[in-house]
């Protein structure tokens, strides 16, 4: 009898800067990889989510990630840690999630032969802020990204066509770029909810950052209350001190003391928010594809967002919701009032938003797409 040597398992290594970010943004994708026969490994900064990640049957590898600070020494330590994990795991594919991980992970993968997925999950603070620091980083990334992303083993995934066009304008080649709209939404767990009783309530879910437009939303709510409208605002999320655009804790606590505003902080069940809300709002400066709006849409809520990349992929103006200009509290207040005054319109937009998620953005659909990509990369 001839004994054949067992083939090593197909392994995928996700590189993510925070464990909570992996659970929030990459979990459906990792589950899809597992369902396609991959052994899943996660390299990330471990805070409080280790048990949840390991409960999925994934292998966790702590590595040092520092967000919000420019440190050559810190960057080198992170790159070396990623490279060490790669040599231990011997992955079939490495999937970098987010701009920082794409940069550090691509450097760590220099000289390696495994295929790399560089997932640009949004061109965030350094592309939306006007500060000198962000402008400097913007210029650096404009030069660095084509060098990193045009390598033979690199395969780029973006979440919306606007980000695709931006990367093309930097000189990133189109032949290895794929548009995959996020990780998908579990449309079985998130189902249409009946409208709550009581005053019209607007829900916001996300990190409390300037570029999420939360100050604009507060100003719009204040304007509506000053006009005599008894509307409420529920905020789910916390400041992010590692992000230069984070809202100070003192400011957030002061919001929570105003009439009609409830701050929930971090919540584990997003359904809690959308069950209590009539409308979902995200007046962001720019997104990859906003998970909070996709979840709200899955729950049948009408949407309001700014007419910016990412948001306009889920908020189809006058179909699934309303689009408004950036940093325009008056326009945002007008959009809220329009939906508040018409239950028929809220129902119409909410049903269309749900259908959009079911047809194009469900975890099943996105999982199949990413599974095919992974398989193609290994076969190729």
C-alpha positions as CSV (number, residue, x, y, z in Angstrom):
1,X,0.0,0.0,0.0
2,X,1.3,3.4,-1.0
3,X,0.6,6.1,1.6
4,X,0.0,9.5,0.1
5,X,1.2,12.5,2.0
6,X,-1.8,14.5,3.2
7,X,-2.0,17.9,1.6
8,X,-1.6,20.8,4.0
9,X,-4.9,22.7,4.6
10,X,-5.6,25.8,2.7
11,X,-5.0,28.7,5.1
12,X,-6.0,32.3,4.9
13,X,-4.5,35.0,7.1
14,X,-6.4,38.1,7.8
15,X,-4.3,41.1,8.9
16,X,-6.5,43.7,10.7
17,X,-5.4,46.6,12.9
18,X,-7.9,45.9,15.8
19,X,-9.7,42.8,16.9
20,X,-13.1,44.6,17.2
21,X,-12.7,45.9,13.7
22,X,-12.3,42.3,12.5
23,X,-15.5,41.3,14.2
24,X,-17.3,44.4,13.0
25,X,-16.2,44.5,9.4
26,X,-14.6,41.2,8.3
27,X,-16.4,38.5,10.2
28,X,-18.9,37.6,7.4
29,X,-16.0,37.4,4.9
30,X,-14.0,35.2,7.2
31,X,-17.0,32.9,7.7
32,X,-17.4,32.6,4.0
33,X,-13.7,31.7,3.7
34,X,-14.2,29.0,6.3
35,X,-17.3,27.7,4.5
36,X,-15.1,27.5,1.3
37,X,-12.7,25.2,3.1
38,X,-10.1,27.6,4.4
39,X,-8.4,27.4,7.8
40,X,-8.8,31.0,9.1
41,X,-6.1,32.8,10.9
42,X,-6.4,36.4,12.2
43,X,-3.4,38.6,13.0
44,X,-4.5,41.7,14.9
45,X,-4.0,43.9,17.9
46,X,-5.9,42.0,20.6
47,X,-8.0,44.0,23.1
48,X,-11.3,42.4,24.2
49,X,-12.4,40.3,21.3
50,X,-10.1,37.3,21.5
51,X,-12.8,34.9,22.9
52,X,-15.3,35.9,20.2
53,X,-12.8,35.4,17.4
54,X,-11.6,32.0,18.8
55,X,-15.2,30.9,19.3
56,X,-15.6,31.0,15.5
57,X,-12.9,28.4,15.2
58,X,-10.3,30.9,14.0
59,X,-6.7,31.0,15.0
60,X,-5.7,34.3,16.6
61,X,-2.2,35.8,16.4
62,X,-1.6,39.0,18.5
63,X,0.5,41.6,16.8
64,X,1.3,45.2,17.8
65,X,-0.6,47.8,15.9
66,X,-0.6,51.5,16.8
67,X,-3.1,53.8,15.1
68,X,-3.1,57.5,15.2
69,X,0.7,58.0,15.6
70,X,3.5,58.2,13.1
71,X,6.3,56.0,14.4
72,X,9.0,54.4,12.2
73,X,10.0,52.2,15.1
74,X,6.4,51.1,15.7
75,X,5.9,50.5,12.0
76,X,9.0,48.3,11.8
77,X,7.9,46.3,14.8
78,X,4.4,45.7,13.3
79,X,5.9,44.7,9.9
80,X,8.3,42.3,11.5
81,X,5.4,40.8,13.6
82,X,3.3,40.3,10.5
83,X,6.2,38.6,8.7
84,X,6.8,36.3,11.7
85,X,3.2,35.2,11.7
86,X,3.3,34.6,7.9
87,X,6.3,32.3,8.3
88,X,4.5,30.4,11.1
89,X,1.2,30.0,9.4
90,X,2.5,29.4,5.8
91,X,-0.8,30.9,4.4
92,X,-2.2,30.2,1.0
93,X,-3.6,33.7,0.9
94,X,-3.0,36.8,3.0
95,X,-5.9,39.3,3.2
96,X,-5.0,42.9,4.4
97,X,-7.9,44.9,5.6
98,X,-7.7,48.7,5.6
99,X,-5.1,51.2,4.3
100,X,-2.7,50.8,7.2
101,X,-2.7,47.0,7.0
102,X,-2.3,47.1,3.2
103,X,0.8,49.3,3.5
104,X,2.4,47.4,6.4
105,X,1.3,44.0,5.2
106,X,2.5,44.6,1.6
107,X,6.0,45.5,3.0
108,X,6.0,42.4,5.2
109,X,5.1,40.2,2.2
110,X,8.0,41.4,0.0
111,X,9.8,38.4,-1.4
112,X,7.0,36.0,-0.6
113,X,5.1,34.0,-3.2
114,X,1.6,33.7,-1.7
115,X,-1.1,35.9,-3.3
116,X,-2.2,39.0,-1.3
117,X,-5.6,40.6,-1.2
118,X,-5.2,44.3,-0.4
119,X,-8.7,45.4,0.7
120,X,-9.0,49.2,0.7
121,X,-12.0,49.6,3.0
122,X,-12.3,53.3,2.5
123,X,-10.0,56.3,2.0
124,X,-10.6,57.8,5.4
125,X,-9.1,60.5,7.6
126,X,-5.9,61.2,5.5
127,X,-8.1,61.8,2.5
128,X,-10.9,63.8,4.1
129,X,-9.0,66.0,6.6
130,X,-7.5,69.3,5.6
131,X,-4.8,69.3,8.3
132,X,-1.1,69.6,7.4
133,X,-0.6,66.1,8.8
134,X,-3.2,64.5,6.7
135,X,-2.1,66.3,3.6
136,X,1.5,65.0,4.2
137,X,0.2,61.5,4.6
138,X,-2.0,61.9,1.6
139,X,1.0,62.8,-0.6
140,X,3.0,59.9,0.9
141,X,0.3,57.4,0.2
142,X,-0.3,58.7,-3.3
143,X,3.3,57.8,-4.1
144,X,3.5,54.7,-2.0
145,X,0.3,52.9,-3.0
146,X,1.1,52.3,-6.7
147,X,4.4,50.8,-5.7
148,X,2.9,48.5,-3.1
149,X,-0.4,47.6,-4.9
150,X,1.0,47.0,-8.4
151,X,3.2,44.1,-7.3
152,X,2.5,40.8,-9.2
153,X,1.1,39.0,-6.2
154,X,-1.2,41.9,-5.2
155,X,-4.9,41.8,-5.8
156,X,-6.8,44.9,-4.8
157,X,-10.4,44.9,-3.5
158,X,-12.3,48.2,-3.2
159,X,-15.8,48.7,-1.8
160,X,-17.2,51.3,-4.3
161,X,-16.5,52.7,-7.8
162,X,-15.4,56.1,-6.5
163,X,-12.5,54.5,-4.5
164,X,-11.6,52.5,-7.6
165,X,-11.4,55.7,-9.7
166,X,-9.3,57.4,-7.0
167,X,-6.7,54.5,-6.9
168,X,-6.6,54.5,-10.7
169,X,-5.8,58.2,-10.7
170,X,-2.9,57.4,-8.4
171,X,-1.5,55.0,-10.9
172,X,-2.7,51.7,-9.5
173,X,-3.3,49.3,-12.4
174,X,-6.8,48.2,-13.1
175,X,-6.2,44.5,-14.1
176,X,-6.0,43.2,-10.6
177,X,-8.6,45.4,-9.0
178,X,-12.1,44.1,-8.0
179,X,-15.1,46.0,-6.6
180,X,-16.7,44.0,-3.8
181,X,-19.2,46.0,-1.7
182,X,-18.2,45.2,1.8
183,X,-18.5,41.9,3.7
184,X,-22.2,41.6,3.4
185,X,-25.1,41.7,5.8
186,X,-26.8,38.7,7.5
187,X,-30.3,39.3,6.1
188,X,-31.7,36.4,8.1
189,X,-30.6,37.8,11.5
190,X,-31.5,41.4,10.4
191,X,-35.1,41.5,9.3
192,X,-37.6,44.3,8.7
193,X,-38.9,45.8,12.0
194,X,-42.1,47.5,12.7
195,X,-41.9,51.3,13.3
196,X,-41.6,52.2,17.0
197,X,-44.3,54.1,18.8
198,X,-43.8,57.7,20.0
199,X,-42.0,60.7,18.5
200,X,-39.9,60.4,15.4
201,X,-36.5,59.1,16.3
202,X,-33.3,59.3,14.2
203,X,-30.6,56.6,14.8
204,X,-26.9,57.0,14.3
205,X,-24.4,54.2,14.6
206,X,-20.6,54.6,14.2
207,X,-17.5,55.8,15.8
208,X,-17.9,59.4,17.1
209,X,-15.5,61.1,14.6
210,X,-15.7,64.5,13.0
211,X,-15.6,62.9,9.6
212,X,-18.6,60.7,10.4
213,X,-20.6,64.0,10.4
214,X,-21.9,63.5,13.9
215,X,-21.6,67.2,14.7
216,X,-23.6,68.1,11.6
217,X,-26.3,65.6,12.8
218,X,-26.3,67.2,16.3
219,X,-26.7,70.7,14.7
220,X,-29.6,69.5,12.5
221,X,-31.3,67.9,15.5
222,X,-30.9,71.1,17.5
223,X,-32.4,73.1,14.6
224,X,-35.4,70.9,14.4
225,X,-36.0,71.0,18.1
226,X,-35.7,74.8,18.0
227,X,-38.5,74.8,15.4
228,X,-40.8,73.0,17.8
229,X,-40.4,69.4,16.4
230,X,-40.4,66.8,19.2
231,X,-37.8,64.6,17.5
232,X,-35.4,62.3,19.2
233,X,-31.8,61.3,18.3
234,X,-30.2,58.0,19.5
235,X,-26.4,57.8,19.1
236,X,-24.7,54.4,19.2
237,X,-20.9,54.4,19.3
238,X,-18.0,55.8,21.2
239,X,-15.1,58.2,20.5
240,X,-12.0,56.7,19.1
241,X,-9.0,58.3,20.8
242,X,-6.5,56.6,18.4
243,X,-8.1,58.6,15.5
244,X,-7.1,62.2,15.2
245,X,-10.7,63.1,14.2
246,X,-12.2,61.7,17.4
247,X,-14.8,63.8,19.2
248,X,-13.7,64.6,22.8
249,X,-15.4,62.7,25.6
250,X,-16.6,65.9,27.2
251,X,-18.4,67.0,24.1
252,X,-20.2,63.7,23.7
253,X,-21.3,63.7,27.4
254,X,-22.6,67.3,26.9
255,X,-24.7,66.1,23.9
256,X,-26.3,63.4,26.1
257,X,-27.5,66.1,28.5
258,X,-29.5,67.9,25.8
259,X,-33.3,67.3,25.4
260,X,-34.1,64.6,23.0
261,X,-30.6,63.0,22.7
262,X,-29.7,59.6,24.0
263,X,-26.1,58.3,23.9
264,X,-25.9,54.5,24.1
265,X,-22.2,54.1,23.8
266,X,-21.1,50.8,22.4
267,X,-23.9,48.3,21.8
268,X,-23.6,44.6,21.1
269,X,-27.0,44.2,19.4
270,X,-27.5,46.7,16.6
271,X,-31.1,45.6,16.3
272,X,-31.7,47.5,19.6
273,X,-30.9,50.7,17.8
274,X,-33.0,50.2,14.7
275,X,-36.0,48.9,16.6
276,X,-36.1,52.2,18.4
277,X,-35.5,54.4,15.3
278,X,-37.7,55.5,12.5
279,X,-34.8,56.8,10.3
280,X,-31.1,56.0,10.0
281,X,-28.7,58.9,9.4
282,X,-25.0,59.0,8.5
283,X,-23.8,62.5,7.3
284,X,-20.3,61.2,6.7
285,X,-17.5,62.9,4.7
286,X,-16.5,59.6,2.9
287,X,-17.0,55.9,3.4
288,X,-15.9,52.6,1.9
289,X,-19.4,51.1,2.3
290,X,-21.1,52.0,5.6
291,X,-22.0,48.9,7.5
292,X,-24.4,50.8,9.8
293,X,-26.5,51.9,6.9
294,X,-26.5,48.4,5.4
295,X,-27.7,47.0,8.7
296,X,-30.4,49.7,9.0
297,X,-31.5,49.0,5.5
298,X,-31.8,45.2,6.2
299,X,-34.1,46.2,9.1
300,X,-36.3,48.2,6.7
301,X,-35.3,51.7,7.8
302,X,-35.2,54.6,5.4
303,X,-31.8,56.2,5.0
304,X,-30.3,59.7,5.0
305,X,-26.7,60.3,4.2
306,X,-24.3,62.6,2.5
307,X,-23.8,62.5,-1.3
308,X,-20.2,61.1,-1.0
309,X,-18.4,57.9,-2.0
310,X,-19.6,54.9,-0.2
311,X,-22.8,56.4,1.1
312,X,-24.4,56.8,-2.3
313,X,-23.9,53.1,-3.0
314,X,-26.5,52.3,-0.4
315,X,-28.5,55.5,-0.3
316,X,-30.1,55.8,-3.7
317,X,-31.6,59.2,-3.7
318,X,-35.4,59.2,-3.6
319,X,-35.3,55.4,-3.8
320,X,-33.9,54.0,-0.5
321,X,-33.5,57.4,1.2
322,X,-32.3,60.9,0.7
323,X,-28.9,62.4,0.0
324,X,-27.7,65.7,1.4
325,X,-24.5,67.9,1.0
326,X,-21.6,67.5,3.4
327,X,-21.6,69.7,6.5
328,X,-25.0,71.2,5.8
329,X,-27.2,71.0,9.0
330,X,-30.1,72.9,7.3
331,X,-30.3,70.4,4.4
332,X,-30.0,67.5,6.7
333,X,-32.8,68.9,8.9
334,X,-35.0,69.4,5.8
335,X,-34.4,65.7,4.8
336,X,-35.2,64.5,8.3
337,X,-38.4,66.6,8.3
338,X,-39.5,65.3,4.9
339,X,-39.3,61.7,6.1
340,X,-40.7,62.5,9.5
341,X,-43.9,63.9,7.9
342,X,-44.6,61.0,5.6
343,X,-45.0,57.5,7.0
344,X,-45.8,56.4,3.4
345,X,-42.4,57.6,2.2
346,X,-40.6,56.0,5.2
347,X,-42.2,52.7,4.3
348,X,-41.5,53.0,0.6
349,X,-37.8,53.9,1.1
350,X,-37.4,51.3,3.9
351,X,-38.8,48.5,1.8
352,X,-36.5,49.5,-1.2
353,X,-33.5,49.7,1.1
354,X,-34.2,46.2,2.4
355,X,-34.6,44.8,-1.1
356,X,-31.3,46.4,-2.2
357,X,-29.5,44.6,0.6
358,X,-31.2,41.3,-0.2
359,X,-30.5,41.6,-3.9
360,X,-26.9,42.8,-3.8
361,X,-25.4,43.1,-0.4
362,X,-26.3,40.0,1.6
363,X,-23.6,38.0,3.4
364,X,-24.5,35.1,1.1
365,X,-23.9,37.0,-2.1
366,X,-20.8,38.7,-0.9
367,X,-19.5,35.5,0.6
368,X,-19.9,33.7,-2.7
369,X,-18.0,36.5,-4.5
370,X,-15.1,36.5,-2.1
371,X,-14.9,32.7,-2.1
372,X,-14.6,32.7,-5.9
373,X,-11.9,35.3,-5.7
374,X,-9.9,33.3,-3.1
375,X,-10.3,30.1,-5.1
376,X,-9.2,31.8,-8.3
377,X,-6.1,33.2,-6.7
378,X,-5.0,29.8,-5.5
379,X,-5.7,28.1,-8.8
380,X,-4.0,31.0,-10.7
